[in-house]
Amino acid sequence: MKMKLKGIQVFWIILIMDLGMTLVMTVTPSLQAKQDAWISVIVAGGIATLIALLATQAAKLYPGQTFFEYIHLILGKWIGKAVIVIYLVQWYTITPIILRQFSDLVQVMLLHGTPKEAVMLLMIFVIVYATYAGGIEGIARCGEVLGPIILLMIGLVLIASTNNIQWRNILPVYADSGMTGILGGALAPASYLGHSVEYLMFAAFLTQPRKGALYTFGAVLTSVFFVLITTLMVIFTLGVNLSSNTWYPFFEMTKKISLFGFIDNFDAIPVVIWLASVFVKFAVMLFLMSYGTAQFLHVRNWRNLIWFIAPVMFVFALIPQDVTEATSNYLQRYWVPFAMPVNMLGLPLLLLVIGKWRQRKWPAAADHA
């Protein structure tokens, strides 16, 4: 039976993939713009919106066909295969990084003496079950439940943090960073907000493909809004000097929350946000790898590949030596300089331009495709 997605499910999937890890992982890199990091987030939002535009327009060219089917129609057999490999590399490299970041954070925040291997295996078992049993449709239903909870908890943290606002922390505007600092600070959040590129894969499963773009843009803009407000609150409550020297400023901000003198210990809220976000993002990535690899290798049952891919991801997640290697090195050496300009911007633009040209030159062939 073919898997189906509703537009609202695509909204929640993209929002969770964009929002959860961006709040945790990219606030510190954006603070190279100092107190102007909020301007960097606005620039990042513009880049993320452009990614969403390119992905949704490219996916519209051949409705009803999967990404792995229409890419050969647009680019030809061999170039199409090369592009597929580039996207598979993206999915196969980001997934173990997500798993390692998850285990490191759980060790720091919750389970100090627990081996990271045990933490990662537990998450893998849950993700494998969800992906194997439900496919992208089952994952999307989980996203419909977890998405509103994530937004509610983020909103609760932001509202509770208003007591700690120091308005002077936002000043001066632009003077200390300049355009170079602002643009440099925008790259990391833009790359993490660029998961709308996965719409290239999701579009084939939509029950109403024409409405997919609307939900995709809604997810991106909602994510940008919450990241922007969170970045402002981090600057207001922690200041630039403290927040730029911590791995997870969002978590540090929650530690300062105290309401009415006796309501505190909000630390558990960002952990729940993180766990829910990692669950959905990891499950989506495992599906994309399994389904995409199956189509690439012409394997009839994509679920069979889960049993091969999951152990590989576990082994890859053990390679980084520490949190710096798992987070900063990957972000700076691959995700920002290659994945964002090539996978998220360049290749969708190439597909859109050549696909439009082919449809105009051979309209009859495009109609039969």
TIMAR-585451 format. One record per residue (C-alpha): residue number from 1; residue in three letters; x, y, z. Coordinates in Angstrom, 2 decimals, decimal comma, padded with zeros to 5 digits. Example, Ala and Ser with C-alpha at 12.3 -4.5 7.8 and 13.67 -1.06 7.14 Angstrom:
REM TIMAR-585451
<pt 1 'ALA' <012,30 -004,50 007,80>>
<pt 2 'SER' <013,67 -001,06 007,14>>
REM end
This chain:
REM TIMAR-585451
<pt 1 'MET' <000,00 000,00 000,00>>
<pt 2 'LYS' <001,38 003,38 -000,99>>
<pt 3 'MET' <002,23 005,76 001,84>>
<pt 4 'LYS' <000,32 009,05 001,93>>
<pt 5 'LEU' <000,99 012,39 003,57>>
<pt 6 'LYS' <-001,34 015,26 004,34>>
<pt 7 'GLY' <-000,16 018,83 003,90>>
<pt 8 'ILE' <-000,38 019,53 007,62>>
<pt 9 'GLN' <001,83 016,50 008,28>>
<pt 10 'VAL' <004,50 017,90 005,97>>
<pt 11 'PHE' <004,19 021,17 007,90>>
<pt 12 'TRP' <004,94 019,47 011,22>>
<pt 13 'ILE' <007,75 017,29 009,84>>
<pt 14 'ILE' <009,63 020,23 008,32>>
<pt 15 'LEU' <008,96 022,46 011,33>>
<pt 16 'ILE' <010,32 019,90 013,80>>
<pt 17 'MET' <013,36 019,16 011,62>>
<pt 18 'ASP' <014,08 022,88 011,24>>
<pt 19 'LEU' <013,29 024,10 014,73>>
<pt 20 'GLY' <014,46 021,65 017,39>>
<pt 21 'MET' <018,13 021,31 016,47>>
<pt 22 'THR' <018,44 024,93 015,28>>
<pt 23 'LEU' <017,53 026,17 018,76>>
<pt 24 'VAL' <020,08 023,92 020,39>>
<pt 25 'MET' <022,94 023,79 017,90>>
<pt 26 'THR' <023,11 027,10 016,02>>
<pt 27 'VAL' <022,47 029,85 018,55>>
<pt 28 'THR' <026,14 029,87 019,58>>
<pt 29 'PRO' <027,51 029,99 015,98>>
<pt 30 'SER' <025,13 032,85 015,14>>
<pt 31 'LEU' <026,54 034,83 018,08>>
<pt 32 'GLN' <029,67 035,62 016,09>>
<pt 33 'ALA' <027,48 038,57 015,11>>
<pt 34 'LYS' <027,40 039,40 018,84>>
<pt 35 'GLN' <024,26 041,27 019,90>>
<pt 36 'ASP' <023,24 041,46 016,23>>
<pt 37 'ALA' <022,71 037,69 016,07>>
<pt 38 'TRP' <018,99 038,34 015,72>>
<pt 39 'ILE' <019,70 040,11 012,43>>
<pt 40 'SER' <021,69 037,05 011,35>>
<pt 41 'VAL' <018,61 034,92 012,05>>
<pt 42 'ILE' <016,51 037,18 009,81>>
<pt 43 'VAL' <019,08 036,77 007,01>>
<pt 44 'ALA' <019,10 033,01 007,65>>
<pt 45 'GLY' <015,31 033,03 007,38>>
<pt 46 'GLY' <015,57 034,65 003,95>>
<pt 47 'ILE' <017,99 031,95 002,80>>
<pt 48 'ALA' <015,74 029,20 004,23>>
<pt 49 'THR' <012,74 030,69 002,43>>
<pt 50 'LEU' <014,69 030,66 -000,84>>
<pt 51 'ILE' <015,54 026,98 -000,27>>
<pt 52 'ALA' <011,84 026,25 000,29>>
<pt 53 'LEU' <010,94 028,12 -002,90>>
<pt 54 'LEU' <013,44 026,21 -005,04>>
<pt 55 'ALA' <012,49 022,82 -003,56>>
<pt 56 'THR' <008,74 023,27 -003,90>>
<pt 57 'GLN' <008,95 024,63 -007,44>>
<pt 58 'ALA' <011,29 021,84 -008,56>>
<pt 59 'ALA' <008,99 019,19 -007,06>>
<pt 60 'LYS' <006,02 020,66 -008,99>>
<pt 61 'LEU' <007,61 019,88 -012,34>>
<pt 62 'TYR' <006,67 016,17 -012,30>>
<pt 63 'PRO' <003,81 015,67 -009,81>>
<pt 64 'GLY' <003,17 012,12 -008,68>>
<pt 65 'GLN' <006,74 011,00 -009,37>>
<pt 66 'THR' <009,38 010,46 -006,73>>
<pt 67 'PHE' <012,57 012,49 -006,61>>
<pt 68 'PHE' <014,57 009,47 -007,81>>
<pt 69 'GLU' <012,27 009,09 -010,83>>
<pt 70 'TYR' <012,06 012,62 -012,15>>
<pt 71 'ILE' <015,70 013,49 -011,56>>
<pt 72 'HIS' <016,64 011,10 -014,39>>
<pt 73 'LEU' <014,08 012,75 -016,66>>
<pt 74 'ILE' <015,61 016,15 -015,97>>
<pt 75 'LEU' <019,35 015,43 -015,83>>
<pt 76 'GLY' <019,69 012,13 -017,63>>
<pt 77 'LYS' <020,75 008,74 -016,29>>
<pt 78 'TRP' <024,35 009,26 -015,22>>
<pt 79 'ILE' <024,22 012,88 -014,03>>
<pt 80 'GLY' <021,01 011,99 -012,23>>
<pt 81 'LYS' <022,74 009,13 -010,43>>
<pt 82 'ALA' <025,60 011,43 -009,41>>
<pt 83 'VAL' <023,14 013,94 -007,92>>
<pt 84 'ILE' <021,36 011,14 -006,05>>
<pt 85 'VAL' <024,67 010,07 -004,54>>
<pt 86 'ILE' <025,28 013,64 -003,35>>
<pt 87 'TYR' <021,95 013,65 -001,49>>
<pt 88 'LEU' <022,55 010,17 -000,08>>
<pt 89 'VAL' <025,89 011,38 001,28>>
<pt 90 'GLN' <024,08 014,24 002,99>>
<pt 91 'TRP' <021,59 011,90 004,67>>
<pt 92 'TYR' <024,18 009,26 005,56>>
<pt 93 'THR' <026,49 011,82 007,21>>
<pt 94 'ILE' <024,00 014,00 009,09>>
<pt 95 'THR' <022,20 011,06 010,71>>
<pt 96 'PRO' <025,12 009,71 012,80>>
<pt 97 'ILE' <025,95 013,31 013,77>>
<pt 98 'ILE' <022,38 013,74 015,06>>
<pt 99 'LEU' <022,69 010,49 016,98>>
<pt 100 'ARG' <026,03 011,48 018,53>>
<pt 101 'GLN' <024,79 014,98 019,45>>
<pt 102 'PHE' <021,77 013,36 021,08>>
<pt 103 'SER' <023,85 010,97 023,19>>
<pt 104 'ASP' <026,32 013,69 024,25>>
<pt 105 'LEU' <023,53 016,01 025,34>>
<pt 106 'VAL' <021,68 013,27 027,24>>
<pt 107 'GLN' <024,91 012,41 029,05>>
<pt 108 'VAL' <025,48 016,05 030,01>>
<pt 109 'MET' <021,92 016,89 031,02>>
<pt 110 'LEU' <020,42 013,65 032,34>>
<pt 111 'LEU' <022,48 010,45 032,49>>
<pt 112 'HIS' <025,99 011,43 033,54>>
<pt 113 'GLY' <027,37 007,94 034,09>>
<pt 114 'THR' <025,56 006,11 031,31>>
<pt 115 'PRO' <027,71 004,90 028,40>>
<pt 116 'LYS' <026,96 006,75 025,20>>
<pt 117 'GLU' <026,60 003,43 023,39>>
<pt 118 'ALA' <023,63 002,50 025,59>>
<pt 119 'VAL' <021,96 005,88 024,99>>
<pt 120 'MET' <022,41 005,61 021,22>>
<pt 121 'LEU' <021,20 002,01 021,04>>
<pt 122 'LEU' <018,03 002,88 022,94>>
<pt 123 'MET' <017,20 005,67 020,50>>
<pt 124 'ILE' <018,05 003,46 017,50>>
<pt 125 'PHE' <015,66 000,73 018,67>>
<pt 126 'VAL' <012,82 003,26 019,01>>
<pt 127 'ILE' <013,55 004,87 015,63>>
<pt 128 'VAL' <013,87 001,55 013,80>>
<pt 129 'TYR' <010,53 000,39 015,17>>
<pt 130 'ALA' <008,77 003,63 014,21>>
<pt 131 'THR' <010,26 003,70 010,71>>
<pt 132 'TYR' <009,78 000,01 009,95>>
<pt 133 'ALA' <006,22 -000,16 011,28>>
<pt 134 'GLY' <004,85 003,12 009,98>>
<pt 135 'GLY' <007,10 004,43 007,25>>
<pt 136 'ILE' <006,91 008,15 006,52>>
<pt 137 'GLU' <003,16 008,08 007,19>>
<pt 138 'GLY' <003,62 006,78 010,74>>
<pt 139 'ILE' <006,44 009,24 011,40>>
<pt 140 'ALA' <004,22 012,07 010,17>>
<pt 141 'ARG' <001,47 011,07 012,59>>
<pt 142 'CYS' <003,99 011,22 015,43>>
<pt 143 'GLY' <004,96 014,67 014,18>>
<pt 144 'GLU' <001,34 015,81 014,36>>
<pt 145 'VAL' <001,31 014,90 018,06>>
<pt 146 'LEU' <004,81 016,07 019,02>>
<pt 147 'GLY' <004,87 019,29 016,97>>
<pt 148 'PRO' <002,28 021,23 018,99>>
<pt 149 'ILE' <003,88 020,00 022,23>>
<pt 150 'ILE' <007,28 021,31 021,09>>
<pt 151 'LEU' <005,84 024,73 020,19>>
<pt 152 'LEU' <003,94 024,90 023,48>>
<pt 153 'MET' <007,07 024,13 025,50>>
<pt 154 'ILE' <009,21 026,62 023,57>>
<pt 155 'GLY' <006,54 029,27 024,13>>
<pt 156 'LEU' <006,45 028,43 027,84>>
<pt 157 'VAL' <010,24 028,85 028,17>>
<pt 158 'LEU' <010,18 032,16 026,28>>
<pt 159 'ILE' <007,34 033,58 028,37>>
<pt 160 'ALA' <008,88 032,41 031,65>>
<pt 161 'SER' <012,21 034,01 030,67>>
<pt 162 'THR' <010,73 037,50 030,36>>
<pt 163 'ASN' <011,47 038,16 034,05>>
<pt 164 'ASN' <015,20 037,99 033,30>>
<pt 165 'ILE' <015,29 040,41 030,37>>
<pt 166 'GLN' <018,04 043,03 030,36>>
<pt 167 'TRP' <017,16 045,39 027,53>>
<pt 168 'ARG' <020,61 046,99 027,35>>
<pt 169 'ASN' <022,12 043,67 026,18>>
<pt 170 'ILE' <020,81 044,26 022,65>>
<pt 171 'LEU' <022,78 047,50 022,21>>
<pt 172 'PRO' <024,54 048,77 020,21>>
<pt 173 'VAL' <022,89 047,59 017,00>>
<pt 174 'TYR' <025,18 046,85 014,02>>
<pt 175 'ALA' <028,12 048,86 015,37>>
<pt 176 'ASP' <030,11 045,92 016,82>>
<pt 177 'SER' <029,54 043,31 014,12>>
<pt 178 'GLY' <028,99 044,93 010,73>>
<pt 179 'MET' <027,70 043,17 007,63>>
<pt 180 'THR' <030,52 040,61 007,60>>
<pt 181 'GLY' <029,73 039,41 011,11>>
<pt 182 'ILE' <026,00 039,34 010,45>>
<pt 183 'LEU' <026,36 037,30 007,25>>
<pt 184 'GLY' <028,84 034,95 008,91>>
<pt 185 'GLY' <026,45 034,41 011,81>>
<pt 186 'ALA' <023,61 033,63 009,40>>
<pt 187 'LEU' <025,25 030,61 007,75>>
<pt 188 'ALA' <024,84 028,02 010,52>>
<pt 189 'PRO' <021,16 028,72 011,29>>
<pt 190 'ALA' <020,37 028,97 007,57>>
<pt 191 'SER' <021,86 025,52 006,97>>
<pt 192 'TYR' <019,82 023,98 009,81>>
<pt 193 'LEU' <016,67 025,80 008,67>>
<pt 194 'GLY' <017,14 024,40 005,16>>
<pt 195 'HIS' <015,48 021,03 005,68>>
<pt 196 'SER' <012,64 022,10 003,42>>
<pt 197 'VAL' <014,91 020,69 000,70>>
<pt 198 'GLU' <013,62 017,27 001,82>>
<pt 199 'TYR' <010,30 018,33 000,27>>
<pt 200 'LEU' <011,81 017,03 -002,96>>
<pt 201 'MET' <011,22 013,57 -001,47>>
<pt 202 'PHE' <007,99 014,29 000,44>>
<pt 203 'ALA' <006,07 015,71 -002,54>>
<pt 204 'ALA' <005,45 012,31 -004,15>>
<pt 205 'PHE' <003,56 011,12 -001,05>>
<pt 206 'LEU' <001,22 014,11 -000,76>>
<pt 207 'THR' <-002,51 013,51 -001,21>>
<pt 208 'GLN' <-002,86 017,12 -002,44>>
<pt 209 'PRO' <000,48 018,08 -004,02>>
<pt 210 'ARG' <-000,66 021,56 -005,03>>
<pt 211 'LYS' <-001,04 022,59 -001,39>>
<pt 212 'GLY' <002,35 021,25 -000,35>>
<pt 213 'ALA' <004,23 024,50 -001,02>>
<pt 214 'LEU' <001,91 026,47 001,26>>
<pt 215 'TYR' <002,53 024,14 004,20>>
<pt 216 'THR' <006,27 024,08 003,50>>
<pt 217 'PHE' <006,54 027,87 003,57>>
<pt 218 'GLY' <004,39 027,94 006,70>>
<pt 219 'ALA' <006,75 025,51 008,44>>
<pt 220 'VAL' <009,86 027,49 007,47>>
<pt 221 'LEU' <008,43 030,86 008,51>>
<pt 222 'THR' <007,13 029,49 011,80>>
<pt 223 'SER' <010,55 027,99 012,55>>
<pt 224 'VAL' <012,32 031,24 011,70>>
<pt 225 'PHE' <009,95 033,18 013,96>>
<pt 226 'PHE' <010,63 030,96 016,98>>
<pt 227 'VAL' <014,39 030,88 016,36>>
<pt 228 'LEU' <014,38 034,69 016,07>>
<pt 229 'ILE' <012,48 035,19 019,33>>
<pt 230 'THR' <014,66 032,62 021,09>>
<pt 231 'THR' <017,86 034,29 019,90>>
<pt 232 'LEU' <016,60 037,66 021,11>>
<pt 233 'MET' <015,69 036,17 024,49>>
<pt 234 'VAL' <019,12 034,52 024,84>>
<pt 235 'ILE' <020,78 037,88 024,19>>
<pt 236 'PHE' <018,41 039,69 026,55>>
<pt 237 'THR' <018,77 037,21 029,42>>
<pt 238 'LEU' <022,34 035,89 029,18>>
<pt 239 'GLY' <024,14 038,59 027,26>>
<pt 240 'VAL' <026,58 038,01 024,42>>
<pt 241 'ASN' <029,68 037,28 026,51>>
<pt 242 'LEU' <028,14 034,41 028,47>>
<pt 243 'SER' <025,97 032,86 025,75>>
<pt 244 'SER' <028,75 032,83 023,13>>
<pt 245 'ASN' <030,94 030,74 025,46>>
<pt 246 'THR' <028,38 028,00 026,10>>
<pt 247 'TRP' <027,51 025,03 023,89>>
<pt 248 'TYR' <023,76 025,25 024,50>>
<pt 249 'PRO' <022,59 028,81 025,35>>
<pt 250 'PHE' <018,93 027,78 025,14>>
<pt 251 'PHE' <019,47 025,32 027,99>>
<pt 252 'GLU' <021,41 027,89 030,02>>
<pt 253 'MET' <018,56 030,37 029,62>>
<pt 254 'THR' <016,09 027,92 031,15>>
<pt 255 'LYS' <018,32 027,46 034,20>>
<pt 256 'LYS' <017,83 031,13 035,09>>
<pt 257 'ILE' <014,04 030,87 035,14>>
<pt 258 'SER' <012,43 031,32 038,54>>
<pt 259 'LEU' <008,77 032,29 038,90>>
<pt 260 'PHE' <007,27 033,70 042,11>>
<pt 261 'GLY' <010,38 032,67 043,99>>
<pt 262 'PHE' <009,57 028,97 044,13>>
<pt 263 'ILE' <008,73 027,75 040,60>>
<pt 264 'ASP' <012,00 026,82 038,92>>
<pt 265 'ASN' <013,81 023,74 037,56>>
<pt 266 'PHE' <012,67 024,33 033,99>>
<pt 267 'ASP' <015,68 022,34 032,75>>
<pt 268 'ALA' <013,51 019,38 031,79>>
<pt 269 'ILE' <011,54 021,38 029,20>>
<pt 270 'PRO' <014,36 021,88 026,65>>
<pt 271 'VAL' <015,34 018,23 027,13>>
<pt 272 'VAL' <011,82 017,16 026,10>>
<pt 273 'ILE' <011,98 019,54 023,12>>
<pt 274 'TRP' <015,35 018,05 022,14>>
<pt 275 'LEU' <014,24 014,42 022,52>>
<pt 276 'ALA' <011,06 014,92 020,48>>
<pt 277 'SER' <012,93 016,80 017,75>>
<pt 278 'VAL' <015,69 014,21 017,50>>
<pt 279 'PHE' <013,15 011,38 017,37>>
<pt 280 'VAL' <011,29 012,88 014,40>>
<pt 281 'LYS' <014,40 014,07 012,57>>
<pt 282 'PHE' <016,27 010,79 013,01>>
<pt 283 'ALA' <013,23 008,77 011,93>>
<pt 284 'VAL' <012,74 010,91 008,82>>
<pt 285 'MET' <016,42 010,59 007,92>>
<pt 286 'LEU' <016,35 006,81 008,40>>
<pt 287 'PHE' <013,33 006,63 006,10>>
<pt 288 'LEU' <014,98 008,84 003,47>>
<pt 289 'MET' <018,15 006,74 003,54>>
<pt 290 'SER' <016,28 003,43 003,38>>
<pt 291 'TYR' <013,73 004,45 000,76>>
<pt 292 'GLY' <016,25 006,42 -001,29>>
<pt 293 'THR' <018,88 003,68 -001,25>>
<pt 294 'ALA' <016,23 001,12 -002,22>>
<pt 295 'GLN' <015,19 003,17 -005,24>>
<pt 296 'PHE' <018,80 003,85 -006,18>>
<pt 297 'LEU' <019,76 000,15 -006,02>>
<pt 298 'HIS' <016,36 -001,07 -007,30>>
<pt 299 'VAL' <015,59 -002,99 -004,11>>
<pt 300 'ARG' <011,93 -004,00 -004,03>>
<pt 301 'ASN' <011,31 -003,70 -000,26>>
<pt 302 'TRP' <012,92 -000,59 001,22>>
<pt 303 'ARG' <012,22 -001,74 004,79>>
<pt 304 'ASN' <014,79 -004,53 004,46>>
<pt 305 'LEU' <017,55 -001,95 004,18>>
<pt 306 'ILE' <016,74 -000,55 007,63>>
<pt 307 'TRP' <018,44 -003,58 009,21>>
<pt 308 'PHE' <021,65 -002,72 007,37>>
<pt 309 'ILE' <021,56 001,08 007,66>>
<pt 310 'ALA' <020,77 001,32 011,40>>
<pt 311 'PRO' <023,91 -000,58 012,55>>
<pt 312 'VAL' <026,03 001,45 010,11>>
<pt 313 'MET' <024,69 004,68 011,64>>
<pt 314 'PHE' <025,54 003,40 015,11>>
<pt 315 'VAL' <029,14 002,66 014,12>>
<pt 316 'PHE' <029,53 006,02 012,34>>
<pt 317 'ALA' <028,17 007,84 015,42>>
<pt 318 'LEU' <031,03 006,41 017,50>>
<pt 319 'ILE' <033,73 007,92 015,26>>
<pt 320 'PRO' <033,73 011,53 016,59>>
<pt 321 'GLN' <035,98 011,83 019,65>>
<pt 322 'ASP' <034,05 014,57 021,42>>
<pt 323 'VAL' <031,24 017,12 021,08>>
<pt 324 'THR' <033,52 019,57 019,23>>
<pt 325 'GLU' <034,31 017,05 016,52>>
<pt 326 'ALA' <030,68 015,90 016,29>>
<pt 327 'THR' <029,21 019,39 016,11>>
<pt 328 'SER' <031,57 022,20 015,14>>
<pt 329 'ASN' <033,83 020,30 012,74>>
<pt 330 'TYR' <030,97 018,77 010,80>>
<pt 331 'LEU' <029,13 022,09 010,68>>
<pt 332 'GLN' <032,14 024,07 009,51>>
<pt 333 'ARG' <033,74 021,53 007,17>>
<pt 334 'TYR' <030,75 020,00 005,40>>
<pt 335 'TRP' <027,27 021,18 006,36>>
<pt 336 'VAL' <027,75 024,93 005,87>>
<pt 337 'PRO' <030,37 025,07 003,06>>
<pt 338 'PHE' <029,01 022,16 000,98>>
<pt 339 'ALA' <025,55 020,86 001,94>>
<pt 340 'MET' <023,87 024,26 002,07>>
<pt 341 'PRO' <025,19 025,83 -001,17>>
<pt 342 'VAL' <025,15 022,58 -003,18>>
<pt 343 'ASN' <022,38 020,31 -001,84>>
<pt 344 'MET' <019,98 022,97 -000,61>>
<pt 345 'LEU' <020,46 025,78 -003,12>>
<pt 346 'GLY' <022,50 024,80 -006,18>>
<pt 347 'LEU' <021,01 021,42 -007,11>>
<pt 348 'PRO' <017,32 022,40 -006,61>>
<pt 349 'LEU' <018,00 025,49 -008,75>>
<pt 350 'LEU' <019,64 023,30 -011,40>>
<pt 351 'LEU' <016,68 020,91 -011,39>>
<pt 352 'LEU' <014,22 023,78 -011,67>>
<pt 353 'VAL' <016,00 025,57 -014,52>>
<pt 354 'ILE' <016,74 022,47 -016,62>>
<pt 355 'GLY' <013,33 020,95 -015,85>>
<pt 356 'LYS' <011,53 024,11 -017,00>>
<pt 357 'TRP' <013,69 024,24 -020,12>>
<pt 358 'ARG' <012,96 020,60 -020,96>>
<pt 359 'GLN' <009,22 021,07 -020,50>>
<pt 360 'ARG' <009,20 024,08 -022,81>>
<pt 361 'LYS' <011,37 022,38 -025,44>>
<pt 362 'TRP' <009,55 019,01 -025,33>>
<pt 363 'PRO' <006,09 019,72 -023,88>>
<pt 364 'ALA' <004,62 016,46 -025,20>>
<pt 365 'ALA' <007,32 014,40 -023,45>>
<pt 366 'ALA' <006,72 016,28 -020,22>>
<pt 367 'ASP' <002,99 015,58 -020,41>>
<pt 368 'HIS' <003,59 011,84 -020,84>>
<pt 369 'ALA' <006,21 011,69 -018,06>>
REM end
